[in-house]
Amino acid sequence: MEKASVAERTSQYVREVRAETRKIVWPGVRRTGMYTAVVLVTVGVLALLIYVADLVFGTLLSHV
């Protein structure tokens, strides 16, 4: 059994990638906006928690 050439394997790979890409169900604008809002709120909350922890630890360590 002969091994396929690099060009044939590359061509097959590209065809398979295109076929799989057609199966993707992309989210709509509304859902994308909701996901974006969730990410921004989560990042904001985590940034606030890290800031507060930094203040607390900074204050504690400055008194040592």
mmCIF file of the N, C-alpha and C atoms, coordinates in Angstrom:
data_MODEL
# 
_entry.id   MODEL 
# 
loop_
_atom_site.group_PDB 
_atom_site.id 
_atom_site.type_symbol 
_atom_site.label_atom_id 
_atom_site.label_alt_id 
_atom_site.label_comp_id 
_atom_site.label_asym_id 
_atom_site.label_entity_id 
_atom_site.label_seq_id 
_atom_site.pdbx_PDB_ins_code 
_atom_site.Cartn_x 
_atom_site.Cartn_y 
_atom_site.Cartn_z 
_atom_site.occupancy 
_atom_site.B_iso_or_equiv 
_atom_site.pdbx_formal_charge 
_atom_site.auth_seq_id 
_atom_site.auth_comp_id 
_atom_site.auth_asym_id 
_atom_site.auth_atom_id 
_atom_site.pdbx_PDB_model_num 
ATOM 1   N N  . MET A 1 1  ? 0.847   -1.183 0.000  1.00 0.00 ? 1  MET A N  1 
ATOM 2   C CA . MET A 1 1  ? 0.000   0.000  0.000  1.00 0.00 ? 1  MET A CA 1 
ATOM 3   C C  . MET A 1 1  ? 0.889   1.242  0.000  1.00 0.00 ? 1  MET A C  1 
ATOM 4   N N  . GLU A 1 2  ? 0.686   2.102  -0.988 1.00 0.00 ? 2  GLU A N  1 
ATOM 5   C CA . GLU A 1 2  ? 1.493   3.303  -1.112 1.00 0.00 ? 2  GLU A CA 1 
ATOM 6   C C  . GLU A 1 2  ? 0.937   4.417  -0.248 1.00 0.00 ? 2  GLU A C  1 
ATOM 7   N N  . LYS A 1 3  ? 1.840   5.199  0.287  1.00 0.00 ? 3  LYS A N  1 
ATOM 8   C CA . LYS A 1 3  ? 1.458   6.348  1.086  1.00 0.00 ? 3  LYS A CA 1 
ATOM 9   C C  . LYS A 1 3  ? 1.077   7.485  0.142  1.00 0.00 ? 3  LYS A C  1 
ATOM 10  N N  . ALA A 1 4  ? 0.002   8.219  0.476  1.00 0.00 ? 4  ALA A N  1 
ATOM 11  C CA . ALA A 1 4  ? -0.441  9.324  -0.364 1.00 0.00 ? 4  ALA A CA 1 
ATOM 12  C C  . ALA A 1 4  ? 0.597   10.449 -0.317 1.00 0.00 ? 4  ALA A C  1 
ATOM 13  N N  . SER A 1 5  ? 0.664   11.212 -1.393 1.00 0.00 ? 5  SER A N  1 
ATOM 14  C CA . SER A 1 5  ? 1.640   12.302 -1.448 1.00 0.00 ? 5  SER A CA 1 
ATOM 15  C C  . SER A 1 5  ? 1.218   13.417 -0.491 1.00 0.00 ? 5  SER A C  1 
ATOM 16  N N  . VAL A 1 6  ? 2.150   14.293 -0.232 1.00 0.00 ? 6  VAL A N  1 
ATOM 17  C CA . VAL A 1 6  ? 1.885   15.421 0.666  1.00 0.00 ? 6  VAL A CA 1 
ATOM 18  C C  . VAL A 1 6  ? 0.751   16.276 0.108  1.00 0.00 ? 6  VAL A C  1 
ATOM 19  N N  . ALA A 1 7  ? 0.746   16.497 -1.182 1.00 0.00 ? 7  ALA A N  1 
ATOM 20  C CA . ALA A 1 7  ? -0.300  17.316 -1.809 1.00 0.00 ? 7  ALA A CA 1 
ATOM 21  C C  . ALA A 1 7  ? -1.672  16.655 -1.643 1.00 0.00 ? 7  ALA A C  1 
ATOM 22  N N  . GLU A 1 8  ? -1.745  15.332 -1.824 1.00 0.00 ? 8  GLU A N  1 
ATOM 23  C CA . GLU A 1 8  ? -3.022  14.627 -1.671 1.00 0.00 ? 8  GLU A CA 1 
ATOM 24  C C  . GLU A 1 8  ? -3.509  14.671 -0.224 1.00 0.00 ? 8  GLU A C  1 
ATOM 25  N N  . ARG A 1 9  ? -2.575  14.460 0.723  1.00 0.00 ? 9  ARG A N  1 
ATOM 26  C CA . ARG A 1 9  ? -2.957  14.500 2.134  1.00 0.00 ? 9  ARG A CA 1 
ATOM 27  C C  . ARG A 1 9  ? -3.405  15.900 2.538  1.00 0.00 ? 9  ARG A C  1 
ATOM 28  N N  . THR A 1 10 ? -2.706  16.920 2.038  1.00 0.00 ? 10 THR A N  1 
ATOM 29  C CA . THR A 1 10 ? -3.072  18.302 2.339  1.00 0.00 ? 10 THR A CA 1 
ATOM 30  C C  . THR A 1 10 ? -4.442  18.628 1.764  1.00 0.00 ? 10 THR A C  1 
ATOM 31  N N  . SER A 1 11 ? -4.679  18.198 0.540  1.00 0.00 ? 11 SER A N  1 
ATOM 32  C CA . SER A 1 11 ? -5.964  18.431 -0.112 1.00 0.00 ? 11 SER A CA 1 
ATOM 33  C C  . SER A 1 11 ? -7.101  17.760 0.659  1.00 0.00 ? 11 SER A C  1 
ATOM 34  N N  . GLN A 1 12 ? -6.879  16.538 1.087  1.00 0.00 ? 12 GLN A N  1 
ATOM 35  C CA . GLN A 1 12 ? -7.890  15.817 1.854  1.00 0.00 ? 12 GLN A CA 1 
ATOM 36  C C  . GLN A 1 12 ? -8.142  16.520 3.193  1.00 0.00 ? 12 GLN A C  1 
ATOM 37  N N  . TYR A 1 13 ? -7.070  16.978 3.835  1.00 0.00 ? 13 TYR A N  1 
ATOM 38  C CA . TYR A 1 13 ? -7.199  17.681 5.108  1.00 0.00 ? 13 TYR A CA 1 
ATOM 39  C C  . TYR A 1 13 ? -8.055  18.931 4.951  1.00 0.00 ? 13 TYR A C  1 
ATOM 40  N N  . VAL A 1 14 ? -7.795  19.718 3.900  1.00 0.00 ? 14 VAL A N  1 
ATOM 41  C CA . VAL A 1 14 ? -8.548  20.946 3.666  1.00 0.00 ? 14 VAL A CA 1 
ATOM 42  C C  . VAL A 1 14 ? -10.016 20.624 3.410  1.00 0.00 ? 14 VAL A C  1 
ATOM 43  N N  . ARG A 1 15 ? -10.294 19.583 2.634  1.00 0.00 ? 15 ARG A N  1 
ATOM 44  C CA . ARG A 1 15 ? -11.692 19.186 2.378  1.00 0.00 ? 15 ARG A CA 1 
ATOM 45  C C  . ARG A 1 15 ? -12.391 18.797 3.673  1.00 0.00 ? 15 ARG A C  1 
ATOM 46  N N  . GLU A 1 16 ? -11.705 18.052 4.536  1.00 0.00 ? 16 GLU A N  1 
ATOM 47  C CA . GLU A 1 16 ? -12.300 17.632 5.795  1.00 0.00 ? 16 GLU A CA 1 
ATOM 48  C C  . GLU A 1 16 ? -12.545 18.818 6.722  1.00 0.00 ? 16 GLU A C  1 
ATOM 49  N N  . VAL A 1 17 ? -11.618 19.770 6.738  1.00 0.00 ? 17 VAL A N  1 
ATOM 50  C CA . VAL A 1 17 ? -11.789 20.967 7.568  1.00 0.00 ? 17 VAL A CA 1 
ATOM 51  C C  . VAL A 1 17 ? -12.997 21.763 7.088  1.00 0.00 ? 17 VAL A C  1 
ATOM 52  N N  . ARG A 1 18 ? -13.140 21.927 5.785  1.00 0.00 ? 18 ARG A N  1 
ATOM 53  C CA . ARG A 1 18 ? -14.300 22.649 5.242  1.00 0.00 ? 18 ARG A CA 1 
ATOM 54  C C  . ARG A 1 18 ? -15.598 21.931 5.595  1.00 0.00 ? 18 ARG A C  1 
ATOM 55  N N  . ALA A 1 19 ? -15.614 20.617 5.497  1.00 0.00 ? 19 ALA A N  1 
ATOM 56  C CA . ALA A 1 19 ? -16.816 19.850 5.825  1.00 0.00 ? 19 ALA A CA 1 
ATOM 57  C C  . ALA A 1 19 ? -17.181 20.024 7.290  1.00 0.00 ? 19 ALA A C  1 
ATOM 58  N N  . GLU A 1 20 ? -16.190 19.988 8.180  1.00 0.00 ? 20 GLU A N  1 
ATOM 59  C CA . GLU A 1 20 ? -16.466 20.163 9.606  1.00 0.00 ? 20 GLU A CA 1 
ATOM 60  C C  . GLU A 1 20 ? -16.898 21.587 9.913  1.00 0.00 ? 20 GLU A C  1 
ATOM 61  N N  . THR A 1 21 ? -16.324 22.570 9.222  1.00 0.00 ? 21 THR A N  1 
ATOM 62  C CA . THR A 1 21 ? -16.676 23.971 9.452  1.00 0.00 ? 21 THR A CA 1 
ATOM 63  C C  . THR A 1 21 ? -18.133 24.231 9.073  1.00 0.00 ? 21 THR A C  1 
ATOM 64  N N  . ARG A 1 22 ? -18.629 23.542 8.052  1.00 0.00 ? 22 ARG A N  1 
ATOM 65  C CA . ARG A 1 22 ? -20.036 23.716 7.654  1.00 0.00 ? 22 ARG A CA 1 
ATOM 66  C C  . ARG A 1 22 ? -21.001 23.220 8.724  1.00 0.00 ? 22 ARG A C  1 
ATOM 67  N N  . LYS A 1 23 ? -20.543 22.334 9.604  1.00 0.00 ? 23 LYS A N  1 
ATOM 68  C CA . LYS A 1 23 ? -21.402 21.782 10.652 1.00 0.00 ? 23 LYS A CA 1 
ATOM 69  C C  . LYS A 1 23 ? -21.541 22.701 11.856 1.00 0.00 ? 23 LYS A C  1 
ATOM 70  N N  . ILE A 1 24 ? -20.719 23.742 11.934 1.00 0.00 ? 24 ILE A N  1 
ATOM 71  C CA . ILE A 1 24 ? -20.734 24.639 13.088 1.00 0.00 ? 24 ILE A CA 1 
ATOM 72  C C  . ILE A 1 24 ? -22.017 25.455 13.091 1.00 0.00 ? 24 ILE A C  1 
ATOM 73  N N  . VAL A 1 25 ? -22.641 25.550 14.262 1.00 0.00 ? 25 VAL A N  1 
ATOM 74  C CA . VAL A 1 25 ? -23.812 26.402 14.436 1.00 0.00 ? 25 VAL A CA 1 
ATOM 75  C C  . VAL A 1 25 ? -23.331 27.652 15.177 1.00 0.00 ? 25 VAL A C  1 
ATOM 76  N N  . TRP A 1 26 ? -23.250 28.764 14.463 1.00 0.00 ? 26 TRP A N  1 
ATOM 77  C CA . TRP A 1 26 ? -22.746 29.999 15.044 1.00 0.00 ? 26 TRP A CA 1 
ATOM 78  C C  . TRP A 1 26 ? -23.832 30.668 15.864 1.00 0.00 ? 26 TRP A C  1 
ATOM 79  N N  . PRO A 1 27 ? -23.480 31.263 17.009 1.00 0.00 ? 27 PRO A N  1 
ATOM 80  C CA . PRO A 1 27 ? -24.486 31.948 17.827 1.00 0.00 ? 27 PRO A CA 1 
ATOM 81  C C  . PRO A 1 27 ? -24.953 33.235 17.149 1.00 0.00 ? 27 PRO A C  1 
ATOM 82  N N  . GLY A 1 28 ? -26.178 33.628 17.460 1.00 0.00 ? 28 GLY A N  1 
ATOM 83  C CA . GLY A 1 28 ? -26.716 34.860 16.901 1.00 0.00 ? 28 GLY A CA 1 
ATOM 84  C C  . GLY A 1 28 ? -26.164 36.083 17.614 1.00 0.00 ? 28 GLY A C  1 
ATOM 85  N N  . VAL A 1 29 ? -26.560 37.244 17.133 1.00 0.00 ? 29 VAL A N  1 
ATOM 86  C CA . VAL A 1 29 ? -26.065 38.507 17.695 1.00 0.00 ? 29 VAL A CA 1 
ATOM 87  C C  . VAL A 1 29 ? -26.509 38.653 19.148 1.00 0.00 ? 29 VAL A C  1 
ATOM 88  N N  . ARG A 1 30 ? -27.756 38.315 19.438 1.00 0.00 ? 30 ARG A N  1 
ATOM 89  C CA . ARG A 1 30 ? -28.278 38.466 20.803 1.00 0.00 ? 30 ARG A CA 1 
ATOM 90  C C  . ARG A 1 30 ? -27.520 37.567 21.778 1.00 0.00 ? 30 ARG A C  1 
ATOM 91  N N  . ARG A 1 31 ? -27.327 36.316 21.408 1.00 0.00 ? 31 ARG A N  1 
ATOM 92  C CA . ARG A 1 31 ? -26.619 35.371 22.281 1.00 0.00 ? 31 ARG A CA 1 
ATOM 93  C C  . ARG A 1 31 ? -25.156 35.795 22.466 1.00 0.00 ? 31 ARG A C  1 
ATOM 94  N N  . THR A 1 32 ? -24.535 36.281 21.399 1.00 0.00 ? 32 THR A N  1 
ATOM 95  C CA . THR A 1 32 ? -23.155 36.752 21.494 1.00 0.00 ? 32 THR A CA 1 
ATOM 96  C C  . THR A 1 32 ? -23.070 37.932 22.454 1.00 0.00 ? 32 THR A C  1 
ATOM 97  N N  . GLY A 1 33 ? -24.045 38.826 22.395 1.00 0.00 ? 33 GLY A N  1 
ATOM 98  C CA . GLY A 1 33 ? -24.083 39.959 23.319 1.00 0.00 ? 33 GLY A CA 1 
ATOM 99  C C  . GLY A 1 33 ? -24.241 39.505 24.760 1.00 0.00 ? 33 GLY A C  1 
ATOM 100 N N  . MET A 1 34 ? -25.080 38.499 24.985 1.00 0.00 ? 34 MET A N  1 
ATOM 101 C CA . MET A 1 34 ? -25.262 37.975 26.341 1.00 0.00 ? 34 MET A CA 1 
ATOM 102 C C  . MET A 1 34 ? -23.966 37.340 26.847 1.00 0.00 ? 34 MET A C  1 
ATOM 103 N N  . TYR A 1 35 ? -23.318 36.558 26.012 1.00 0.00 ? 35 TYR A N  1 
ATOM 104 C CA . TYR A 1 35 ? -22.060 35.934 26.406 1.00 0.00 ? 35 TYR A CA 1 
ATOM 105 C C  . TYR A 1 35 ? -21.008 36.999 26.732 1.00 0.00 ? 35 TYR A C  1 
ATOM 106 N N  . THR A 1 36 ? -20.955 38.043 25.923 1.00 0.00 ? 36 THR A N  1 
ATOM 107 C CA . THR A 1 36 ? -20.004 39.128 26.151 1.00 0.00 ? 36 THR A CA 1 
ATOM 108 C C  . THR A 1 36 ? -20.276 39.804 27.487 1.00 0.00 ? 36 THR A C  1 
ATOM 109 N N  . ALA A 1 37 ? -21.551 40.054 27.778 1.00 0.00 ? 37 ALA A N  1 
ATOM 110 C CA . ALA A 1 37 ? -21.911 40.686 29.055 1.00 0.00 ? 37 ALA A CA 1 
ATOM 111 C C  . ALA A 1 37 ? -21.518 39.805 30.231 1.00 0.00 ? 37 ALA A C  1 
ATOM 112 N N  . VAL A 1 38 ? -21.748 38.510 30.133 1.00 0.00 ? 38 VAL A N  1 
ATOM 113 C CA . VAL A 1 38 ? -21.384 37.590 31.208 1.00 0.00 ? 38 VAL A CA 1 
ATOM 114 C C  . VAL A 1 38 ? -19.870 37.610 31.428 1.00 0.00 ? 38 VAL A C  1 
ATOM 115 N N  . VAL A 1 39 ? -19.116 37.597 30.354 1.00 0.00 ? 39 VAL A N  1 
ATOM 116 C CA . VAL A 1 39 ? -17.648 37.615 30.476 1.00 0.00 ? 39 VAL A CA 1 
ATOM 117 C C  . VAL A 1 39 ? -17.184 38.921 31.117 1.00 0.00 ? 39 VAL A C  1 
ATOM 118 N N  . LEU A 1 40 ? -17.733 40.055 30.679 1.00 0.00 ? 40 LEU A N  1 
ATOM 119 C CA . LEU A 1 40 ? -17.313 41.343 31.233 1.00 0.00 ? 40 LEU A CA 1 
ATOM 120 C C  . LEU A 1 40 ? -17.657 41.467 32.714 1.00 0.00 ? 40 LEU A C  1 
ATOM 121 N N  . VAL A 1 41 ? -18.848 41.015 33.101 1.00 0.00 ? 41 VAL A N  1 
ATOM 122 C CA . VAL A 1 41 ? -19.236 41.061 34.512 1.00 0.00 ? 41 VAL A CA 1 
ATOM 123 C C  . VAL A 1 41 ? -18.335 40.150 35.335 1.00 0.00 ? 41 VAL A C  1 
ATOM 124 N N  . THR A 1 42 ? -18.079 38.953 34.855 1.00 0.00 ? 42 THR A N  1 
ATOM 125 C CA . THR A 1 42 ? -17.213 38.014 35.566 1.00 0.00 ? 42 THR A CA 1 
ATOM 126 C C  . THR A 1 42 ? -15.810 38.584 35.741 1.00 0.00 ? 42 THR A C  1 
ATOM 127 N N  . VAL A 1 43 ? -15.255 39.147 34.688 1.00 0.00 ? 43 VAL A N  1 
ATOM 128 C CA . VAL A 1 43 ? -13.920 39.746 34.771 1.00 0.00 ? 43 VAL A CA 1 
ATOM 129 C C  . VAL A 1 43 ? -13.927 40.909 35.757 1.00 0.00 ? 43 VAL A C  1 
ATOM 130 N N  . GLY A 1 44 ? -14.971 41.724 35.721 1.00 0.00 ? 44 GLY A N  1 
ATOM 131 C CA . GLY A 1 44 ? -15.065 42.845 36.655 1.00 0.00 ? 44 GLY A CA 1 
ATOM 132 C C  . GLY A 1 44 ? -15.118 42.391 38.100 1.00 0.00 ? 44 GLY A C  1 
ATOM 133 N N  . VAL A 1 45 ? -15.931 41.369 38.381 1.00 0.00 ? 45 VAL A N  1 
ATOM 134 C CA . VAL A 1 45 ? -16.046 40.847 39.747 1.00 0.00 ? 45 VAL A CA 1 
ATOM 135 C C  . VAL A 1 45 ? -14.714 40.261 40.210 1.00 0.00 ? 45 VAL A C  1 
ATOM 136 N N  . LEU A 1 46 ? -14.070 39.484 39.365 1.00 0.00 ? 46 LEU A N  1 
ATOM 137 C CA . LEU A 1 46 ? -12.783 38.905 39.735 1.00 0.00 ? 46 LEU A CA 1 
ATOM 138 C C  . LEU A 1 46 ? -11.712 39.983 39.930 1.00 0.00 ? 46 LEU A C  1 
ATOM 139 N N  . ALA A 1 47 ? -11.722 41.010 39.108 1.00 0.00 ? 47 ALA A N  1 
ATOM 140 C CA . ALA A 1 47 ? -10.763 42.108 39.270 1.00 0.00 ? 47 ALA A CA 1 
ATOM 141 C C  . ALA A 1 47 ? -10.992 42.807 40.602 1.00 0.00 ? 47 ALA A C  1 
ATOM 142 N N  . LEU A 1 48 ? -12.247 43.021 40.969 1.00 0.00 ? 48 LEU A N  1 
ATOM 143 C CA . LEU A 1 48 ? -12.569 43.642 42.244 1.00 0.00 ? 48 LEU A CA 1 
ATOM 144 C C  . LEU A 1 48 ? -12.107 42.771 43.416 1.00 0.00 ? 48 LEU A C  1 
ATOM 145 N N  . LEU A 1 49 ? -12.335 41.471 43.324 1.00 0.00 ? 49 LEU A N  1 
ATOM 146 C CA . LEU A 1 49 ? -11.895 40.565 44.385 1.00 0.00 ? 49 LEU A CA 1 
ATOM 147 C C  . LEU A 1 49 ? -10.373 40.564 44.532 1.00 0.00 ? 49 LEU A C  1 
ATOM 148 N N  . ILE A 1 50 ? -9.671  40.565 43.422 1.00 0.00 ? 50 ILE A N  1 
ATOM 149 C CA . ILE A 1 50 ? -8.208  40.590 43.472 1.00 0.00 ? 50 ILE A CA 1 
ATOM 150 C C  . ILE A 1 50 ? -7.724  41.916 44.050 1.00 0.00 ? 50 ILE A C  1 
ATOM 151 N N  . TYR A 1 51 ? -8.368  43.014 43.691 1.00 0.00 ? 51 TYR A N  1 
ATOM 152 C CA . TYR A 1 51 ? -8.004  44.331 44.219 1.00 0.00 ? 51 TYR A CA 1 
ATOM 153 C C  . TYR A 1 51 ? -8.196  44.376 45.733 1.00 0.00 ? 51 TYR A C  1 
ATOM 154 N N  . VAL A 1 52 ? -9.326  43.875 46.213 1.00 0.00 ? 52 VAL A N  1 
ATOM 155 C CA . VAL A 1 52 ? -9.600  43.852 47.646 1.00 0.00 ? 52 VAL A CA 1 
ATOM 156 C C  . VAL A 1 52 ? -8.596  42.951 48.371 1.00 0.00 ? 52 VAL A C  1 
ATOM 157 N N  . ALA A 1 53 ? -8.305  41.792 47.814 1.00 0.00 ? 53 ALA A N  1 
ATOM 158 C CA . ALA A 1 53 ? -7.325  40.894 48.423 1.00 0.00 ? 53 ALA A CA 1 
ATOM 159 C C  . ALA A 1 53 ? -5.960  41.562 48.476 1.00 0.00 ? 53 ALA A C  1 
ATOM 160 N N  . ASP A 1 54 ? -5.596  42.276 47.426 1.00 0.00 ? 54 ASP A N  1 
ATOM 161 C CA . ASP A 1 54 ? -4.320  42.982 47.397 1.00 0.00 ? 54 ASP A CA 1 
ATOM 162 C C  . ASP A 1 54 ? -4.270  44.049 48.482 1.00 0.00 ? 54 ASP A C  1 
ATOM 163 N N  . LEU A 1 55 ? -5.353  44.790 48.654 1.00 0.00 ? 55 LEU A N  1 
ATOM 164 C CA . LEU A 1 55 ? -5.402  45.803 49.708 1.00 0.00 ? 55 LEU A CA 1 
ATOM 165 C C  . LEU A 1 55 ? -5.255  45.172 51.089 1.00 0.00 ? 55 LEU A C  1 
ATOM 166 N N  . VAL A 1 56 ? -5.980  44.081 51.311 1.00 0.00 ? 56 VAL A N  1 
ATOM 167 C CA . VAL A 1 56 ? -5.953  43.418 52.617 1.00 0.00 ? 56 VAL A CA 1 
ATOM 168 C C  . VAL A 1 56 ? -4.559  42.876 52.906 1.00 0.00 ? 56 VAL A C  1 
ATOM 169 N N  . PHE A 1 57 ? -3.994  42.144 51.977 1.00 0.00 ? 57 PHE A N  1 
ATOM 170 C CA . PHE A 1 57 ? -2.673  41.572 52.198 1.00 0.00 ? 57 PHE A CA 1 
ATOM 171 C C  . PHE A 1 57 ? -1.602  42.658 52.279 1.00 0.00 ? 57 PHE A C  1 
ATOM 172 N N  . GLY A 1 58 ? -1.732  43.701 51.486 1.00 0.00 ? 58 GLY A N  1 
ATOM 173 C CA . GLY A 1 58 ? -0.782  44.805 51.549 1.00 0.00 ? 58 GLY A CA 1 
ATOM 174 C C  . GLY A 1 58 ? -0.801  45.490 52.904 1.00 0.00 ? 58 GLY A C  1 
ATOM 175 N N  . THR A 1 59 ? -2.002  45.695 53.429 1.00 0.00 ? 59 THR A N  1 
ATOM 176 C CA . THR A 1 59 ? -2.148  46.324 54.738 1.00 0.00 ? 59 THR A CA 1 
ATOM 177 C C  . THR A 1 59 ? -1.593  45.411 55.826 1.00 0.00 ? 59 THR A C  1 
ATOM 178 N N  . LEU A 1 60 ? -1.913  44.132 55.764 1.00 0.00 ? 60 LEU A N  1 
ATOM 179 C CA . LEU A 1 60 ? -1.411  43.195 56.769 1.00 0.00 ? 60 LEU A CA 1 
ATOM 180 C C  . LEU A 1 60 ? 0.099   43.093 56.755 1.00 0.00 ? 60 LEU A C  1 
ATOM 181 N N  . LEU A 1 61 ? 0.681   43.018 55.567 1.00 0.00 ? 61 LEU A N  1 
ATOM 182 C CA . LEU A 1 61 ? 2.122   42.849 55.461 1.00 0.00 ? 61 LEU A CA 1 
ATOM 183 C C  . LEU A 1 61 ? 2.895   44.132 55.777 1.00 0.00 ? 61 LEU A C  1 
ATOM 184 N N  . SER A 1 62 ? 2.250   45.282 55.609 1.00 0.00 ? 62 SER A N  1 
ATOM 185 C CA . SER A 1 62 ? 2.945   46.541 55.916 1.00 0.00 ? 62 SER A CA 1 
ATOM 186 C C  . SER A 1 62 ? 3.084   46.728 57.430 1.00 0.00 ? 62 SER A C  1 
ATOM 187 N N  . HIS A 1 63 ? 2.277   46.035 58.218 1.00 0.00 ? 63 HIS A N  1 
ATOM 188 C CA . HIS A 1 63 ? 2.320   46.132 59.670 1.00 0.00 ? 63 HIS A CA 1 
ATOM 189 C C  . HIS A 1 63 ? 3.231   45.071 60.289 1.00 0.00 ? 63 HIS A C  1 
ATOM 190 N N  . VAL A 1 64 ? 3.842   44.252 59.485 1.00 0.00 ? 64 VAL A N  1 
ATOM 191 C CA . VAL A 1 64 ? 4.684   43.177 60.020 1.00 0.00 ? 64 VAL A CA 1 
ATOM 192 C C  . VAL A 1 64 ? 6.111   43.640 60.132 1.00 0.00 ? 64 VAL A C  1 
# 
